[in-house]
Amino acid sequence: MSRYKAYSEYKDSGVEWLGEIPPHWHSRQLKYLCSYNDEVLSETVGDDYEIEYVDIGSVSAIDGISGTETLLFGDAPSRARRIVRDGDILISTVRTYLEAIASVQAPPNNLIASTGFAVIRPNAFLHKGYAAYCLRASGFIKEVVARSVGVSYPAINASDLVNIKTPEPSPTEQENIAAFLDHETAKIDALIEKQQRLIELLKEKRQAVISHAVTKGLNPNAPMKDSGVEWLGYMPAHWSKIPLKAVIKTRKGIAFKSDDFTDQGIRVVKASDIKERTIRISDVFLPVSFIQRFPKAVLSKGDIVLSTVGSNPDVKNSAVGQLGMLPKELDGALLNQNTVVFDPNEKVITKHYLFNLIQTTGYRDHLDLHAHGTANQSSLNIENMLDFVVCIPSIVEQLAICVFLSEVQNKLSLLEEKANASMLLLQERRTSLISAAVTGKIDVRDWQAAA
């Protein structure tokens, strides 16, 4: 923050998360600067009343409110009760470690929040723009988490939350700080957005390279023929066309009982662990004896695992049909329900080539087409997953294509890592700038936006 000047003097605020503040600032409990949970829906509201519902999963201190759900009141969860107005701040009082805090700007008249939020409404002493930043400052969030009670489900009462002391600059300074942060964070957000777009482009590039290599090969001069399959189009004339079901055997995960899981033993792979071509190593275990009891659930390094149940295909990064290749760290793990292993006949198609094949846009579209279920969750049956025609070259050519794709993906992954690192630095800078401004570590009284 060296590019910004500090105040000439400071005093001890007596509040740990604030530290020193300018001498003319005050620190005061939040309850004197706001009201909270002012309005709730009446029990007499008709079941056909339409609401825009926001739950904790759709809120974060960084992204704000990322989405709402349109519901009829009669179909809404019982926690859909808190009425939200412009300028309010939503602060989650349950699972506070999630940092679900967001300011509300120009909401629809029917925006309703979960009772898992404290709805903070700034009064005349607290500028709503300043409040939006102050209550998302890292120090304030840590204070909320520290005062929460409970281990697995930490929570804080709204009455305890508003006892937290916050800084109180003059009304003019609050307005200046809000204007400064609006301007500066917008610039940072624009840079973050560029990095996010770069990451999306790199993913699209990876997808395009994989799809082209496994449907057209590496030789641009190879004679082509019409495959007769819409998604394939023309294919190399010397390649073979074959349905997946002719070359793949499958193994389904086991529906273990909730009482079976332990704190140590053999690791478990769940459907939720499979995402974006990787398999997460979770701390969920089953007894060692289950290896003998459920031999078909035992996984080996290099196994191709897909999820058969997950979020609807219309949801970004749909969880249904996610795939991953088992890393060596999970060799010997046990496979939980709602999953399937694709075990190819490696005399015809190698595991790595199959793994690339089922990453193509054509196969993703096929899975989305056959997914069925509710508005929020879909499932796939194995018969539909294997009812897909592909084209394959010889084993020698498959190996060459896999070597090429490995090199390309390594380069793209390196670029993606750099973009993610840049984005992380920008987010950290944004967080630090907000904290510095709202706690008086920088003086923005004379700040003006550059022309």
C-alpha positions as CSV (number, residue, x, y, z in Angstrom):
1,M,0.0,0.0,0.0
2,S,3.1,2.3,-0.3
3,R,1.5,4.2,-3.2
4,Y,-1.1,5.6,-0.8
5,K,-0.3,8.0,2.1
6,A,-1.1,7.3,5.7
7,Y,-2.7,9.7,8.3
8,S,-0.2,11.9,10.1
9,E,-1.3,10.5,13.5
10,Y,-2.9,7.4,15.0
11,K,-4.3,6.2,18.3
12,D,-4.9,2.7,19.8
13,S,-8.5,1.7,19.0
14,G,-8.5,-0.9,21.8
15,V,-10.0,-3.3,19.3
16,E,-7.6,-6.1,18.1
17,W,-8.8,-6.4,14.5
18,L,-8.7,-2.6,14.0
19,G,-5.4,-1.9,15.6
20,E,-4.5,1.8,15.4
21,I,-6.9,4.2,13.9
22,P,-6.8,7.9,13.1
23,P,-7.3,10.0,16.2
24,H,-10.6,11.6,15.1
25,W,-12.1,8.1,14.3
26,H,-14.2,6.1,16.8
27,S,-14.8,2.4,17.3
28,R,-18.3,1.4,18.2
29,Q,-20.3,-1.7,18.4
30,L,-22.1,-2.4,15.1
31,K,-25.5,-2.4,16.8
32,Y,-25.3,1.4,17.3
33,L,-24.7,1.8,13.5
34,C,-27.4,-0.4,12.2
35,S,-30.6,-2.4,12.7
36,Y,-30.8,-6.1,11.9
37,N,-33.3,-8.6,10.8
38,D,-35.9,-5.9,10.5
39,E,-38.4,-7.6,8.2
40,V,-39.6,-11.1,7.7
41,L,-42.3,-12.6,5.4
42,S,-45.7,-13.0,7.1
43,E,-47.0,-16.5,7.6
44,T,-50.1,-15.3,5.8
45,V,-48.3,-14.9,2.5
46,G,-50.0,-17.0,-0.2
47,D,-48.4,-20.1,-1.5
48,D,-48.5,-18.7,-5.0
49,Y,-46.4,-15.6,-4.1
50,E,-43.2,-15.7,-6.2
51,I,-39.9,-15.0,-4.5
52,E,-36.3,-14.6,-5.5
53,Y,-34.5,-16.7,-2.9
54,V,-30.8,-16.4,-1.9
55,D,-29.2,-19.0,0.2
56,I,-25.8,-19.2,1.8
57,G,-24.3,-21.3,-1.0
58,S,-24.8,-18.4,-3.4
59,V,-23.0,-15.8,-1.4
60,S,-19.3,-15.0,-0.8
61,A,-17.3,-12.1,0.4
62,I,-15.4,-12.0,-2.9
63,D,-18.1,-12.5,-5.4
64,G,-21.1,-11.2,-3.6
65,I,-24.5,-12.7,-4.5
66,S,-23.7,-15.1,-7.4
67,G,-27.3,-16.2,-8.0
68,T,-30.8,-16.5,-6.8
69,E,-33.6,-19.1,-7.2
70,T,-37.1,-18.2,-8.4
71,L,-39.6,-20.1,-6.2
72,L,-43.2,-20.0,-5.2
73,F,-43.5,-19.4,-1.5
74,G,-45.4,-22.6,-1.0
75,D,-42.4,-24.6,-2.5
76,A,-39.7,-22.6,-0.8
77,P,-37.7,-24.0,2.2
78,S,-39.0,-22.9,5.6
79,R,-35.8,-20.8,6.1
80,A,-36.8,-18.5,3.2
81,R,-38.1,-15.6,5.4
82,R,-35.9,-12.6,5.6
83,I,-36.9,-9.6,3.5
84,V,-33.9,-7.8,1.9
85,R,-33.7,-4.1,0.8
86,D,-31.2,-2.0,-1.1
87,G,-28.1,-1.3,1.0
88,D,-28.5,-4.2,3.3
89,I,-25.6,-6.5,4.1
90,L,-26.1,-10.2,4.3
91,I,-23.8,-12.0,6.9
92,S,-24.1,-15.7,7.3
93,T,-24.6,-16.7,11.0
94,V,-24.1,-20.4,10.3
95,R,-21.0,-22.1,8.9
96,T,-19.3,-18.8,9.3
97,Y,-16.0,-20.2,8.0
98,L,-17.6,-20.0,4.5
99,E,-17.4,-16.2,4.7
100,A,-20.8,-15.8,3.1
101,I,-21.1,-12.0,3.3
102,A,-22.5,-9.7,0.6
103,S,-23.9,-6.3,0.1
104,V,-27.3,-5.9,-1.6
105,Q,-27.6,-3.4,-4.4
106,A,-30.8,-2.7,-6.3
107,P,-32.5,-6.0,-5.4
108,P,-35.9,-7.0,-6.8
109,N,-38.8,-6.2,-4.5
110,N,-39.3,-9.9,-3.8
111,L,-35.7,-10.8,-2.8
112,I,-35.8,-13.1,0.3
113,A,-32.8,-14.4,2.2
114,S,-32.4,-17.5,4.3
115,T,-32.8,-17.2,8.1
116,G,-29.2,-18.4,8.1
117,F,-28.2,-14.8,7.4
118,A,-28.2,-11.7,9.6
119,V,-29.6,-8.9,7.5
120,I,-27.7,-5.8,8.5
121,R,-29.4,-2.5,7.7
122,P,-27.1,0.6,8.1
123,N,-28.6,3.6,10.0
124,A,-27.9,7.3,9.5
125,F,-24.5,6.9,11.2
126,L,-23.3,4.3,8.7
127,H,-22.9,5.0,5.0
128,K,-24.2,2.0,3.2
129,G,-21.3,2.0,0.7
130,Y,-18.7,2.1,3.5
131,A,-20.6,-0.6,5.3
132,A,-20.5,-2.9,2.3
133,Y,-16.7,-2.8,2.4
134,C,-16.2,-2.6,6.1
135,L,-18.3,-5.7,6.9
136,R,-16.3,-7.7,4.3
137,A,-12.9,-6.7,5.6
138,S,-10.8,-9.7,6.5
139,G,-10.4,-8.6,10.1
140,F,-14.2,-8.3,10.6
141,I,-14.8,-11.7,9.0
142,K,-12.1,-13.3,11.3
143,E,-13.9,-11.7,14.3
144,V,-17.2,-13.2,13.2
145,V,-15.6,-16.7,12.8
146,A,-13.7,-16.4,16.2
147,R,-17.0,-15.6,18.0
148,S,-18.8,-18.6,16.4
149,V,-19.7,-21.6,18.5
150,G,-19.6,-25.2,17.4
151,V,-17.0,-27.4,15.7
152,S,-18.7,-29.0,12.6
153,Y,-21.4,-26.4,12.2
154,P,-20.0,-23.1,13.8
155,A,-22.7,-20.4,14.3
156,I,-23.1,-17.0,15.8
157,N,-26.3,-15.3,17.1
158,A,-27.1,-12.1,15.3
159,S,-27.2,-10.3,18.7
160,D,-23.6,-11.4,19.3
161,L,-22.6,-10.5,15.8
162,V,-23.7,-6.9,16.2
163,N,-21.7,-6.5,19.4
164,I,-18.5,-6.6,17.3
165,K,-16.8,-3.2,17.3
166,T,-16.3,-1.6,13.9
167,P,-14.6,1.7,12.9
168,E,-16.7,4.8,12.6
169,P,-15.1,7.6,10.5
170,S,-17.0,10.8,9.9
171,P,-19.9,10.5,7.4
172,T,-17.8,12.4,4.8
173,E,-14.9,10.1,5.2
174,Q,-17.1,7.1,5.0
175,E,-18.4,8.4,1.7
176,N,-14.9,9.1,0.4
177,I,-13.7,5.6,1.4
178,A,-16.6,4.0,-0.4
179,A,-16.0,6.0,-3.6
180,F,-12.3,5.3,-3.5
181,L,-12.8,1.5,-3.1
182,D,-15.6,1.5,-5.7
183,H,-13.0,2.9,-8.2
184,E,-10.0,0.9,-7.2
185,T,-11.6,-2.4,-6.7
186,A,-13.4,-2.0,-10.1
187,K,-9.9,-1.8,-11.7
188,I,-8.7,-4.9,-9.9
189,D,-11.9,-6.7,-10.7
190,A,-11.4,-5.9,-14.4
191,L,-7.9,-7.5,-14.2
192,I,-9.3,-10.5,-12.4
193,E,-11.9,-10.9,-15.1
194,K,-9.2,-10.9,-17.8
195,Q,-7.4,-13.7,-16.0
196,Q,-10.7,-15.6,-15.7
197,R,-11.4,-15.2,-19.4
198,L,-7.8,-16.3,-20.2
199,I,-8.4,-19.5,-18.1
200,E,-11.7,-20.1,-20.0
201,L,-9.9,-19.7,-23.3
202,L,-7.2,-22.1,-22.3
203,K,-9.8,-24.7,-21.3
204,E,-11.6,-24.2,-24.7
205,K,-8.2,-24.5,-26.4
206,R,-7.5,-27.8,-24.6
207,Q,-10.9,-29.1,-25.5
208,A,-10.5,-28.2,-29.2
209,V,-7.0,-29.7,-29.4
210,I,-8.2,-33.0,-27.8
211,S,-11.3,-33.2,-29.9
212,H,-9.3,-32.6,-33.2
213,A,-6.5,-35.0,-32.3
214,V,-8.8,-38.0,-31.4
215,T,-11.2,-37.5,-34.4
216,K,-8.8,-36.3,-37.2
217,G,-5.4,-37.5,-36.1
218,L,-2.1,-35.7,-36.3
219,N,-1.5,-36.0,-40.1
220,P,-3.3,-33.1,-41.9
221,N,-2.7,-34.9,-45.2
222,A,-4.2,-38.2,-44.3
223,P,-7.0,-39.3,-46.7
224,M,-10.5,-38.8,-45.1
225,K,-13.8,-40.5,-45.3
226,D,-17.3,-39.7,-44.1
227,S,-17.9,-41.5,-40.7
228,G,-21.6,-41.4,-41.1
229,V,-21.8,-40.2,-37.5
230,E,-23.0,-36.6,-37.0
231,W,-20.6,-35.7,-34.2
232,L,-17.6,-37.2,-35.9
233,G,-18.1,-35.9,-39.4
234,Y,-15.1,-36.9,-41.6
235,M,-12.5,-39.3,-40.1
236,P,-9.1,-40.6,-41.3
237,A,-9.8,-43.3,-43.9
238,H,-7.6,-45.9,-42.2
239,W,-9.3,-45.5,-38.8
240,S,-12.0,-47.9,-37.4
241,K,-15.5,-46.8,-36.2
242,I,-16.6,-48.6,-33.1
243,P,-19.2,-48.2,-30.3
244,L,-17.8,-47.8,-26.8
245,K,-19.9,-50.7,-25.5
246,A,-17.9,-53.0,-27.7
247,V,-14.6,-52.2,-26.0
248,I,-15.4,-51.2,-22.5
249,K,-16.3,-53.2,-19.4
250,T,-17.7,-51.3,-16.4
251,R,-17.7,-51.6,-12.6
252,K,-20.1,-49.6,-10.4
253,G,-19.3,-48.1,-7.1
254,I,-20.7,-49.6,-3.9
255,A,-23.5,-47.9,-1.8
256,F,-21.7,-48.2,1.5
257,K,-23.7,-47.4,4.7
258,S,-23.1,-44.2,6.5
259,D,-22.2,-46.2,9.6
260,D,-19.4,-47.9,7.7
261,F,-17.2,-44.8,7.3
262,T,-14.3,-44.3,9.7
263,D,-11.6,-41.7,10.5
264,Q,-8.8,-44.0,9.2
265,G,-8.3,-47.0,7.0
266,I,-8.8,-47.2,3.2
267,R,-9.6,-44.0,1.4
268,V,-12.9,-43.6,-0.4
269,V,-13.5,-42.0,-3.8
270,K,-17.0,-40.4,-4.0
271,A,-18.8,-38.9,-7.0
272,S,-18.3,-35.4,-5.5
273,D,-14.5,-36.0,-5.6
274,I,-14.5,-36.2,-9.4
275,K,-14.3,-32.8,-11.1
276,E,-12.6,-31.3,-14.2
277,R,-10.5,-34.4,-15.1
278,T,-9.1,-34.9,-11.6
279,I,-10.0,-36.9,-8.6
280,R,-9.7,-35.2,-5.2
281,I,-8.1,-37.0,-2.3
282,S,-10.6,-36.7,0.5
283,D,-10.3,-37.7,4.2
284,V,-13.1,-40.3,4.1
285,F,-12.2,-43.8,5.0
286,L,-13.5,-47.4,5.3
287,P,-12.2,-50.3,7.3
288,V,-9.3,-52.2,5.8
289,S,-11.4,-55.4,5.8
290,F,-13.6,-53.9,3.1
291,I,-10.9,-54.7,0.5
292,Q,-11.8,-58.4,0.9
293,R,-15.5,-57.8,1.3
294,F,-15.8,-55.6,-1.8
295,P,-13.1,-56.5,-4.3
296,K,-14.9,-55.0,-7.2
297,A,-14.9,-51.6,-5.5
298,V,-11.0,-51.6,-5.2
299,L,-9.4,-49.1,-7.5
300,S,-6.0,-49.1,-9.2
301,K,-3.8,-46.3,-10.5
302,G,-4.9,-45.2,-13.9
303,D,-8.5,-46.3,-13.6
304,I,-10.9,-44.1,-15.4
305,V,-13.8,-43.1,-13.1
306,L,-17.0,-41.2,-14.0
307,S,-19.8,-39.8,-11.8
308,T,-23.3,-41.0,-12.7
309,V,-25.2,-38.6,-10.4
310,G,-24.7,-34.9,-10.0
311,S,-26.0,-31.4,-10.7
312,N,-28.2,-30.7,-13.7
313,P,-26.3,-30.4,-17.1
314,D,-27.6,-26.9,-17.4
315,V,-25.6,-26.0,-14.3
316,K,-22.1,-24.7,-15.1
317,N,-19.4,-27.4,-14.5
318,S,-22.2,-30.0,-14.2
319,A,-21.3,-32.7,-11.7
320,V,-23.0,-35.5,-13.6
321,G,-20.6,-37.3,-15.9
322,Q,-17.5,-35.8,-14.5
323,L,-14.4,-37.9,-15.1
324,G,-10.9,-38.5,-13.8
325,M,-8.0,-40.9,-14.0
326,L,-7.1,-42.3,-10.6
327,P,-3.7,-40.9,-9.3
328,K,-1.1,-43.1,-7.7
329,E,-2.0,-41.6,-4.3
330,L,-5.4,-43.3,-4.4
331,D,-4.2,-46.7,-5.6
332,G,-6.2,-49.3,-3.6
333,A,-9.0,-46.8,-2.7
334,L,-12.6,-48.0,-2.5
335,L,-15.2,-46.6,-4.9
336,N,-18.4,-45.2,-3.5
337,Q,-21.9,-45.2,-5.1
338,N,-23.0,-43.1,-8.1
339,T,-19.8,-43.8,-10.0
340,V,-18.6,-46.2,-12.6
341,V,-15.2,-47.4,-13.8
342,F,-14.6,-47.6,-17.6
343,D,-12.2,-50.5,-18.2
344,P,-11.2,-50.7,-21.9
345,N,-9.9,-53.6,-23.9
346,E,-6.4,-52.4,-24.2
347,K,-5.7,-54.5,-27.3
348,V,-8.1,-52.2,-29.1
349,I,-7.9,-48.9,-27.2
350,T,-5.5,-47.7,-24.5
351,K,-6.7,-46.2,-21.2
352,H,-5.0,-42.8,-22.0
353,Y,-6.5,-42.7,-25.4
354,L,-10.0,-43.5,-24.0
355,F,-9.5,-40.9,-21.4
356,N,-8.9,-38.3,-24.1
357,L,-11.8,-39.5,-26.2
358,I,-14.3,-39.1,-23.5
359,Q,-13.1,-35.5,-22.9
360,T,-14.4,-34.4,-26.3
361,T,-17.2,-32.0,-26.7
362,G,-19.1,-34.7,-28.6
363,Y,-19.1,-37.0,-25.6
364,R,-19.9,-34.3,-23.1
365,D,-22.9,-33.3,-25.3
366,H,-23.9,-37.0,-25.4
367,L,-23.9,-37.3,-21.6
368,D,-25.9,-34.0,-21.2
369,L,-28.5,-35.3,-23.7
370,H,-29.0,-38.5,-21.8
371,A,-28.9,-37.1,-18.2
372,H,-32.3,-37.3,-16.6
373,G,-33.7,-36.3,-13.2
374,T,-34.9,-33.3,-11.3
375,A,-34.2,-29.6,-11.9
376,N,-31.3,-29.7,-9.5
377,Q,-29.9,-33.2,-9.9
378,S,-29.5,-35.6,-12.8
379,S,-28.3,-39.1,-13.3
380,L,-26.9,-41.3,-16.1
381,N,-27.4,-44.9,-16.7
382,I,-24.4,-46.9,-18.0
383,E,-26.2,-48.2,-21.1
384,N,-26.6,-44.6,-22.3
385,M,-23.0,-43.7,-21.3
386,L,-21.7,-46.5,-23.6
387,D,-24.2,-46.0,-26.4
388,F,-21.7,-43.7,-28.2
389,V,-19.7,-44.3,-31.4
390,V,-16.1,-43.3,-31.7
391,C,-13.3,-43.7,-34.3
392,I,-9.9,-45.1,-33.3
393,P,-6.6,-45.6,-35.0
394,S,-4.0,-48.4,-34.4
395,I,-2.4,-48.7,-30.9
396,V,0.8,-47.2,-32.3
397,E,-1.0,-44.1,-33.5
398,Q,-3.0,-43.9,-30.3
399,L,0.3,-43.7,-28.3
400,A,1.6,-41.0,-30.6
401,I,-1.6,-38.9,-30.2
402,C,-1.4,-39.3,-26.4
403,V,2.2,-38.2,-26.3
404,F,1.3,-35.1,-28.4
405,L,-1.7,-34.3,-26.2
406,S,0.3,-34.7,-23.0
407,E,2.8,-32.1,-24.3
408,V,0.1,-29.7,-25.3
409,Q,-1.8,-30.1,-22.1
410,N,1.3,-29.6,-20.0
411,K,1.9,-26.3,-21.8
412,L,-1.7,-25.2,-21.4
413,S,-1.7,-26.2,-17.7
414,L,1.4,-24.1,-17.0
415,L,-0.3,-21.1,-18.6
416,E,-3.4,-21.8,-16.5
417,E,-1.4,-22.1,-13.3
418,K,0.2,-18.7,-14.0
419,A,-3.2,-17.1,-14.7
420,N,-4.6,-18.6,-11.5
421,A,-1.5,-17.3,-9.5
422,S,-2.0,-13.8,-11.0
423,M,-5.7,-13.9,-10.1
424,L,-4.9,-15.0,-6.5
425,L,-2.4,-12.1,-6.1
426,L,-5.1,-9.7,-7.4
427,Q,-7.7,-11.0,-5.0
428,E,-5.2,-10.7,-2.1
429,R,-4.5,-7.1,-3.2
430,R,-8.2,-6.3,-3.3
431,T,-8.7,-7.8,0.2
432,S,-5.7,-5.8,1.6
433,L,-6.8,-2.6,0.0
434,I,-10.3,-2.9,1.5
435,S,-9.0,-3.6,4.9
436,A,-6.5,-0.8,4.8
437,A,-9.0,1.8,3.7
438,V,-11.9,0.9,6.1
439,T,-9.6,0.8,9.1
440,G,-7.8,4.0,8.3
441,K,-4.4,2.7,7.4
442,I,-4.5,4.9,4.3
443,D,-5.8,8.4,4.0
444,V,-8.1,8.9,1.0
445,R,-9.7,12.2,2.1
446,D,-8.1,14.1,-0.8
447,W,-8.3,11.2,-3.3
448,Q,-9.8,11.9,-6.7
449,A,-10.3,9.5,-9.5
450,A,-7.8,10.1,-12.4
451,A,-9.4,11.7,-15.4
